[in-house]
Amino acid sequence: MASLELKSVSKSYGRKQVLADVSLTFQPGLTLLIGPSGAGKSTLLRLLSTAERPNRGAISWNGNTARGPWRRTLGYAPQAVDLPEDLTAREFALHIAALKGLDLGAADKQFGAITDAIGLHADINNRIASFSGGMRRRLIFAQAMLGAPELLALDEPTAELDGETARKLGALIVERAKSAVVVMTTHLADELAPQAAAVLRVEAGQVRAA
């Protein structure tokens, strides 16, 4: 069974300590992160996605701390990202697929299916420069889902979306969590909590069961 483990992990930015001596184990299923703004939820997701390294402690994927194998099975949707404005959504997705080492034909079909499910398919051949905030959010989510990742880190994937579209994303996330480790923050935490394996509160540098 896939597992992601943190052992005595701490993260600071200058003199500000965001996470302090956090030890956790994530297994397949949906884990929701809640807590006040600025408490460290996004920092924790960046650590889980290898976008940042801890100052102290260790993070391992299936017992391995090497980042290469970890990244090949990872899907990450950050809350904010600079997208390549001159590319179409489809070109961007295929670029991400190539970086992941995915079969491009299969990835293209999967991207089409995901974007169709979340109401973005009609725009995948349009340049990202023309996208609204909600369309960009859906694109970031779709690229994270490519390759059916075993580890999915999602930072507010439903932000800027209308209720119906947010629920469609939620359904895809719950389905992926049946066979993957999914860790996410979302304003839909109350709606998704009944289907989550765990709800963790991040506050004052600590992560505890909510």
Backbone bond lengths (Angstrom), bond angles and torsions (degrees), N, CA, C in turn:
res aa  C-N    CA-C-N  psi(-1)  N-CA   C-N-CA  omega(-1)  CA-C   N-CA-C  phi
1 M - - - 1.466 - - 1.527 109.66 -
2 A 1.325 116.98 132.87 1.461 121.59 179.46 1.528 110.33 -63.46
3 S 1.320 115.23 143.66 1.467 119.09 177.15 1.519 110.47 -151.17
4 L 1.306 114.61 147.15 1.458 123.15 177.53 1.523 106.99 -121.41
5 E 1.317 116.90 123.84 1.469 120.26 -172.97 1.523 111.50 -125.45
6 L 1.314 115.19 133.54 1.455 122.39 173.17 1.521 107.73 -110.86
7 K 1.332 116.50 131.47 1.455 121.73 178.25 1.520 109.78 -122.42
8 S 1.322 115.94 111.18 1.468 123.26 175.67 1.528 112.01 50.52
9 V 1.318 115.80 47.82 1.461 121.68 -175.92 1.524 110.72 -84.56
10 S 1.325 115.38 131.25 1.466 121.96 174.86 1.523 108.72 -129.88
11 K 1.329 115.68 145.79 1.459 121.04 178.76 1.511 109.68 -140.26
12 S 1.333 115.27 127.85 1.458 121.48 179.10 1.522 109.66 -129.78
13 Y 1.324 114.45 153.27 1.462 121.83 171.11 1.524 106.35 -121.84
14 G 1.319 115.69 103.94 1.453 118.75 -173.16 1.518 109.79 64.29
15 R 1.315 117.35 -125.99 1.460 121.74 179.91 1.533 112.78 -88.95
16 K 1.323 116.76 -5.46 1.461 119.99 -177.49 1.519 110.10 -91.47
17 Q 1.325 115.93 115.42 1.461 120.43 176.58 1.521 108.80 -90.27
18 V 1.335 115.47 121.86 1.464 121.07 -177.17 1.519 111.13 -95.44
19 L 1.334 117.59 -42.40 1.464 122.76 177.13 1.516 108.37 -127.20
20 A 1.325 116.94 137.49 1.460 121.40 -174.81 1.521 111.28 -129.77
21 D 1.334 116.43 110.72 1.469 122.78 171.84 1.536 111.87 53.39
22 V 1.331 115.19 53.00 1.468 121.12 -177.88 1.526 110.06 -90.24
23 S 1.318 116.51 126.58 1.463 122.40 175.28 1.530 108.18 -124.00
24 L 1.336 115.81 121.82 1.461 121.57 -176.11 1.518 109.66 -147.62
25 T 1.317 116.55 155.88 1.456 121.84 170.35 1.523 108.38 -130.17
26 F 1.336 115.94 125.39 1.459 122.09 176.54 1.523 108.67 -107.54
27 Q 1.321 116.38 131.66 1.449 122.31 175.80 1.526 108.68 -122.61
28 P 1.343 118.29 170.37 1.462 119.35 -177.52 1.525 113.15 -49.41
29 G 1.316 114.75 135.24 1.451 121.71 -175.13 1.515 108.86 136.79
30 L 1.318 115.90 172.50 1.453 121.97 -179.03 1.521 110.62 -95.48
31 T 1.338 116.11 124.84 1.458 122.09 174.43 1.518 108.26 -116.00
32 L 1.324 116.64 124.18 1.458 122.40 178.73 1.523 109.76 -99.22
33 L 1.319 116.09 136.21 1.457 121.84 175.46 1.521 108.83 -105.62
34 I 1.324 116.98 126.19 1.455 121.49 177.28 1.525 108.42 -125.57
35 G 1.329 115.42 166.65 1.454 119.79 179.70 1.507 110.44 145.06
36 P 1.323 117.59 167.12 1.466 120.81 -177.06 1.523 112.00 -66.01
37 S 1.319 115.43 158.96 1.455 121.24 176.93 1.527 110.18 -59.87
38 G 1.324 116.29 135.71 1.459 120.57 179.31 1.515 114.57 83.02
39 A 1.341 117.59 5.97 1.467 120.46 -176.06 1.524 113.04 -78.55
40 G 1.334 118.20 -18.12 1.457 119.97 179.44 1.518 114.74 121.68
41 K 1.320 117.76 8.53 1.467 120.38 -179.13 1.527 111.10 -62.77
42 S 1.323 116.41 -48.63 1.465 120.18 179.96 1.520 111.16 -65.64
43 T 1.326 116.63 -36.25 1.468 120.42 177.09 1.512 110.57 -61.97
44 L 1.332 116.88 -43.52 1.459 120.40 178.70 1.527 110.74 -60.94
45 L 1.332 117.09 -42.00 1.462 119.92 179.43 1.527 111.50 -66.39
46 R 1.322 117.27 -36.23 1.475 119.43 177.19 1.521 111.02 -65.29
47 L 1.313 116.73 -35.61 1.461 120.17 176.44 1.527 110.76 -67.45
48 L 1.325 116.85 -43.34 1.459 120.71 -178.85 1.523 111.45 -65.59
49 S 1.326 116.63 -28.45 1.463 120.66 -177.27 1.529 112.34 -92.76
50 T 1.314 118.36 3.04 1.474 125.65 -178.26 1.524 112.50 68.84
51 A 1.340 118.58 10.59 1.454 120.04 176.81 1.525 110.89 -68.12
52 E 1.346 116.74 -25.50 1.461 122.27 175.38 1.522 108.79 -137.28
53 R 1.314 115.38 161.72 1.463 121.95 176.90 1.531 109.94 -109.88
54 P 1.321 117.71 147.91 1.467 119.37 175.73 1.522 110.89 -71.33
55 N 1.333 116.67 154.29 1.462 120.48 173.48 1.522 111.16 -73.91
56 R 1.329 114.83 -33.36 1.463 120.66 177.56 1.521 108.89 -143.16
57 G 1.316 115.44 157.80 1.451 120.36 179.20 1.519 112.27 89.29
58 A 1.317 116.28 -177.24 1.465 121.67 -175.46 1.520 110.43 -139.43
59 I 1.339 115.26 147.61 1.466 122.39 174.89 1.522 107.43 -123.84
60 S 1.325 116.67 131.77 1.466 120.23 -178.25 1.518 110.70 -130.45
61 W 1.321 115.31 145.47 1.457 123.02 175.46 1.514 107.63 -112.68
62 N 1.318 116.87 116.10 1.463 122.01 -175.97 1.527 111.63 53.20
63 G 1.335 114.84 39.72 1.457 121.04 177.02 1.511 114.92 80.26
64 N 1.326 118.30 2.96 1.459 122.70 -175.89 1.527 109.64 -116.21
65 T 1.324 117.49 128.56 1.462 121.09 179.85 1.524 112.52 -92.25
66 A 1.333 118.99 -5.48 1.465 121.98 178.11 1.521 109.69 -64.84
67 R 1.320 117.26 133.23 1.463 121.31 -173.83 1.526 113.65 -80.26
68 G 1.332 118.22 -22.75 1.460 121.03 -177.93 1.520 113.97 -60.76
69 P 1.347 118.33 -59.04 1.472 120.18 178.89 1.530 112.00 -60.86
70 W 1.310 115.82 -34.52 1.462 122.61 179.44 1.531 110.03 -61.05
71 R 1.336 116.32 -47.78 1.463 120.71 -176.88 1.524 112.50 -68.72
72 R 1.314 117.88 -28.63 1.461 120.08 -177.16 1.528 112.04 -69.28
73 T 1.310 117.01 -20.07 1.467 120.26 -179.47 1.526 112.49 -112.24
74 L 1.342 115.53 17.78 1.460 122.32 -172.02 1.523 111.99 -104.23
75 G 1.327 115.94 142.26 1.451 122.75 166.32 1.520 108.07 -123.89
76 Y 1.341 117.56 127.65 1.464 121.26 -175.01 1.521 109.50 -132.23
77 A 1.320 116.23 126.95 1.460 122.38 176.04 1.523 108.19 -121.86
78 P 1.335 117.83 95.16 1.470 120.05 179.59 1.517 111.11 -71.94
79 Q 1.311 115.23 163.97 1.459 119.70 -179.17 1.526 111.20 -71.49
80 A 1.310 116.51 -33.20 1.463 121.15 179.44 1.518 108.85 -136.64
81 V 1.328 116.52 135.87 1.452 120.73 -179.82 1.525 108.15 -154.28
82 D 1.331 116.33 143.53 1.458 121.47 175.75 1.520 108.53 -84.18
83 L 1.325 116.96 108.90 1.454 121.89 -179.46 1.533 109.86 -88.38
84 P 1.333 117.80 149.71 1.463 121.15 178.82 1.531 110.64 -72.75
85 E 1.309 116.54 103.03 1.456 121.95 -171.73 1.526 113.58 -61.61
86 D 1.345 117.43 -29.05 1.463 120.30 -174.43 1.530 113.29 -83.75
87 L 1.337 117.74 -9.34 1.463 120.84 178.56 1.523 110.98 -90.78
88 T 1.332 115.45 155.23 1.461 118.84 168.72 1.528 108.05 -79.09
89 A 1.320 116.34 163.92 1.467 120.08 178.62 1.527 110.37 -59.12
90 R 1.309 116.57 -40.92 1.466 120.69 -179.22 1.517 111.14 -65.86
91 E 1.332 117.83 -42.36 1.462 120.96 178.19 1.521 110.80 -61.81
92 F 1.326 116.13 -41.38 1.459 120.42 178.59 1.520 110.92 -62.90
93 A 1.332 116.75 -44.77 1.458 120.87 -179.32 1.525 111.15 -62.49
94 L 1.316 117.69 -41.29 1.467 120.67 -179.88 1.528 110.65 -69.80
95 H 1.321 117.14 -31.17 1.467 120.04 174.30 1.525 110.52 -64.00
96 I 1.333 116.42 -44.75 1.461 120.40 177.47 1.525 110.11 -62.74
97 A 1.330 116.65 -41.82 1.467 120.92 179.22 1.522 110.93 -60.45
98 A 1.331 116.67 -40.54 1.465 120.35 178.74 1.519 110.68 -64.87
99 L 1.326 116.87 -40.90 1.466 120.17 178.30 1.525 111.39 -62.74
100 K 1.336 116.19 -33.40 1.463 120.89 178.97 1.526 112.32 -79.77
101 G 1.339 117.12 -9.46 1.457 120.15 -178.09 1.510 113.18 77.37
102 L 1.336 117.65 25.75 1.456 121.59 -178.60 1.529 110.81 -84.91
103 D 1.305 116.23 156.17 1.457 121.21 171.21 1.535 107.46 -66.93
104 L 1.335 116.54 121.83 1.458 119.38 -171.37 1.525 112.79 -68.35
105 G 1.327 117.08 -34.69 1.462 119.12 177.29 1.515 111.84 -63.23
106 A 1.321 115.75 -46.11 1.466 120.41 178.99 1.523 110.85 -65.97
107 A 1.343 116.31 -39.49 1.465 120.18 179.96 1.522 110.92 -65.16
108 D 1.324 117.02 -38.43 1.464 121.10 179.14 1.528 110.69 -62.66
109 K 1.336 116.44 -43.22 1.465 120.39 178.03 1.526 110.68 -64.99
110 Q 1.325 116.09 -41.64 1.465 119.64 -179.61 1.525 110.55 -65.59
111 F 1.327 116.41 -41.61 1.463 120.62 178.48 1.523 110.40 -60.53
112 G 1.328 115.97 -41.11 1.449 119.60 177.53 1.514 112.23 -61.55
113 A 1.333 116.80 -42.01 1.463 120.79 -179.58 1.524 111.44 -67.24
114 I 1.332 116.97 -41.97 1.470 120.71 -179.15 1.522 110.18 -65.88
115 T 1.324 116.88 -47.85 1.461 119.64 -177.65 1.528 111.25 -67.09
116 D 1.319 116.95 -30.10 1.466 119.67 175.72 1.527 110.02 -66.43
117 A 1.319 116.57 -39.45 1.465 121.18 -178.45 1.524 112.59 -68.26
118 I 1.347 117.04 -27.38 1.468 120.14 -176.15 1.528 112.76 -110.55
119 G 1.336 116.62 14.64 1.454 120.72 173.12 1.510 115.91 73.88
120 L 1.331 117.60 31.34 1.464 120.76 179.81 1.531 112.74 -117.03
121 H 1.329 116.64 -7.09 1.464 120.45 -169.61 1.526 112.93 -59.73
122 A 1.312 118.08 -35.31 1.467 120.67 -177.93 1.521 112.60 -65.19
123 D 1.334 117.09 -15.84 1.469 120.80 -174.66 1.524 113.70 -112.27
124 I 1.328 118.91 7.80 1.464 118.77 -171.84 1.522 113.35 -69.57
125 N 1.324 118.13 -18.16 1.462 120.07 177.72 1.531 112.51 -99.84
126 N 1.331 115.73 11.20 1.465 121.13 174.33 1.527 109.82 -95.02
127 R 1.321 115.76 151.17 1.461 120.32 179.84 1.531 110.58 -68.68
128 I 1.309 114.89 144.00 1.459 120.54 -177.67 1.524 111.38 -61.85
129 A 1.328 117.35 -27.15 1.462 121.03 179.44 1.522 112.13 -56.56
130 S 1.328 117.16 -25.99 1.473 121.27 -178.22 1.527 112.52 -89.06
131 F 1.336 118.33 -2.00 1.466 121.73 -173.12 1.529 111.95 -80.86
132 S 1.321 114.60 142.47 1.470 121.10 171.84 1.527 109.33 -77.79
133 G 1.337 116.04 174.80 1.463 120.00 178.82 1.519 112.27 -60.98
134 G 1.334 116.85 -42.13 1.457 120.10 179.46 1.512 112.68 -66.14
135 M 1.327 117.64 -37.12 1.468 121.29 178.15 1.528 110.59 -66.76
136 R 1.316 116.48 -39.20 1.467 120.30 177.80 1.525 110.21 -64.53
137 R 1.326 116.03 -39.90 1.461 119.90 179.28 1.523 110.49 -62.16
138 R 1.324 117.42 -41.51 1.462 120.87 178.35 1.525 111.70 -66.87
139 L 1.327 116.79 -37.16 1.466 120.16 178.11 1.529 111.04 -65.35
140 I 1.318 117.03 -42.98 1.468 120.87 178.55 1.527 110.45 -61.17
141 F 1.335 115.62 -40.14 1.466 119.79 177.23 1.523 110.84 -65.20
142 A 1.327 117.40 -45.43 1.472 121.21 -177.17 1.517 111.81 -61.16
143 Q 1.344 117.57 -41.34 1.466 118.53 -179.97 1.523 111.27 -67.23
144 A 1.326 116.64 -32.14 1.467 119.71 179.08 1.521 111.50 -66.44
145 M 1.331 116.93 -28.92 1.461 121.76 -177.05 1.525 113.36 -82.87
146 L 1.327 117.45 -10.01 1.462 120.01 -177.23 1.531 111.21 -62.28
147 G 1.321 115.74 137.01 1.455 120.55 177.76 1.513 113.85 83.17
148 A 1.337 117.62 9.35 1.470 121.06 -178.87 1.524 110.93 47.22
149 P 1.347 117.72 63.45 1.466 121.13 -174.33 1.522 113.51 -60.21
150 E 1.329 115.05 145.44 1.464 120.66 176.35 1.520 111.74 -81.95
151 L 1.335 116.00 -16.84 1.460 122.28 177.49 1.524 107.63 -131.92
152 L 1.316 116.21 122.86 1.457 121.93 -176.04 1.520 108.89 -127.51
153 A 1.340 116.33 119.15 1.461 122.18 178.58 1.525 107.98 -114.24
154 L 1.331 116.70 117.30 1.457 121.62 -172.13 1.525 110.29 -125.91
155 D 1.329 115.68 122.41 1.460 121.00 -178.71 1.527 109.30 -108.48
156 E 1.312 116.21 102.16 1.462 124.04 -179.12 1.535 112.12 51.37
157 P 1.334 118.05 54.92 1.469 119.50 -178.31 1.521 113.94 -66.37
158 T 1.336 117.34 -18.68 1.464 120.23 -177.49 1.525 113.10 -98.59
159 A 1.333 117.69 4.97 1.466 120.88 178.66 1.526 109.95 -64.17
160 E 1.303 116.73 144.98 1.475 124.25 177.15 1.526 113.44 68.46
161 L 1.326 117.40 12.06 1.460 120.29 -179.95 1.522 110.20 -107.28
162 D 1.330 115.68 148.65 1.455 119.13 174.49 1.526 109.31 -70.58
163 G 1.311 116.66 164.82 1.459 121.19 -173.33 1.515 113.81 -57.85
164 E 1.336 117.50 -43.19 1.463 120.14 -178.02 1.517 111.50 -65.57
165 T 1.337 117.29 -44.93 1.464 120.38 179.95 1.521 110.72 -66.11
166 A 1.338 117.34 -39.38 1.461 120.97 178.02 1.519 110.97 -60.36
167 R 1.313 116.69 -39.50 1.464 120.05 179.00 1.527 111.59 -68.55
168 K 1.334 117.18 -33.80 1.467 120.49 176.43 1.529 110.23 -64.59
169 L 1.331 116.36 -42.91 1.467 119.41 175.81 1.518 110.01 -62.10
170 G 1.331 116.32 -42.94 1.453 120.23 -179.95 1.513 112.10 -58.81
171 A 1.320 117.12 -39.57 1.469 120.68 179.64 1.528 110.90 -65.43
172 L 1.330 117.24 -40.34 1.472 120.38 177.76 1.529 110.96 -65.52
173 I 1.318 116.27 -37.88 1.464 120.69 179.55 1.522 110.94 -65.97
174 V 1.316 116.49 -45.48 1.468 120.54 179.14 1.524 110.46 -61.53
175 E 1.313 117.51 -39.73 1.461 121.37 178.81 1.526 110.84 -64.42
176 R 1.332 117.90 -43.72 1.467 121.41 179.54 1.518 110.81 -64.93
177 A 1.337 116.73 -33.90 1.460 121.46 -178.12 1.525 112.82 -68.00
178 K 1.327 117.96 -11.11 1.459 120.20 177.20 1.526 111.20 -67.34
179 S 1.328 117.06 -23.90 1.466 119.76 -178.19 1.522 113.20 -134.05
180 A 1.344 117.35 6.87 1.460 120.48 -176.99 1.524 110.58 -134.73
181 V 1.333 115.33 159.31 1.455 121.80 170.55 1.528 106.65 -81.94
182 V 1.329 116.88 115.88 1.463 121.58 -179.04 1.521 108.47 -121.84
183 V 1.329 116.42 121.17 1.465 121.85 178.87 1.516 107.13 -123.00
184 M 1.332 116.72 127.21 1.462 117.80 -174.29 1.518 112.72 -150.42
185 T 1.327 114.21 155.65 1.459 122.25 166.00 1.514 106.99 -108.76
186 T 1.329 117.41 146.60 1.460 120.71 -179.91 1.514 110.22 -166.34
187 H 1.334 115.34 148.62 1.469 119.03 174.10 1.520 110.77 -76.21
188 L 1.332 117.73 -4.58 1.467 122.18 176.36 1.528 111.76 -95.99
189 A 1.308 117.57 22.02 1.465 120.94 -175.64 1.523 112.27 -55.70
190 D 1.330 117.55 -40.80 1.459 119.94 -179.18 1.526 111.08 -63.12
191 E 1.340 116.93 -39.05 1.465 120.30 -179.37 1.526 111.84 -70.96
192 L 1.329 117.28 -36.30 1.456 121.03 -175.05 1.523 113.27 -89.08
193 A 1.327 117.37 -16.55 1.466 120.77 -176.47 1.525 113.91 -52.94
194 P 1.353 119.49 -41.54 1.472 118.29 -179.60 1.527 113.47 -62.04
195 Q 1.333 117.71 -21.88 1.456 121.24 -179.12 1.527 112.60 -101.99
196 A 1.327 116.41 4.13 1.458 120.94 -177.91 1.526 111.40 -90.84
197 A 1.322 115.36 146.65 1.464 120.59 174.30 1.521 110.42 -74.21
198 A 1.333 116.53 -30.12 1.468 120.51 -178.94 1.520 109.60 -157.16
199 V 1.334 115.22 150.66 1.461 122.45 171.35 1.520 106.53 -124.28
200 L 1.328 116.98 120.13 1.458 122.21 -176.43 1.526 110.16 -113.85
201 R 1.318 115.66 138.09 1.461 120.95 177.91 1.530 108.95 -101.79
202 V 1.328 114.85 127.46 1.469 121.73 178.36 1.525 107.41 -106.11
203 E 1.329 116.03 118.83 1.468 119.72 -177.81 1.524 109.23 -163.87
204 A 1.324 115.20 139.77 1.460 122.28 176.19 1.536 112.07 53.85
205 G 1.317 115.75 38.79 1.473 120.96 176.69 1.506 115.13 80.60
206 Q 1.336 117.78 -3.16 1.454 121.57 -176.73 1.528 111.09 -112.75
207 V 1.324 115.79 156.04 1.458 121.79 175.90 1.521 107.18 -126.44
208 R 1.331 115.77 118.36 1.466 120.37 -175.68 1.527 110.16 -135.46
209 A 1.323 116.33 159.24 1.449 120.84 174.70 1.505 109.83 -61.00
210 A 1.345 116.55 132.73 1.462 120.27 -177.88 1.528 109.65 -78.51
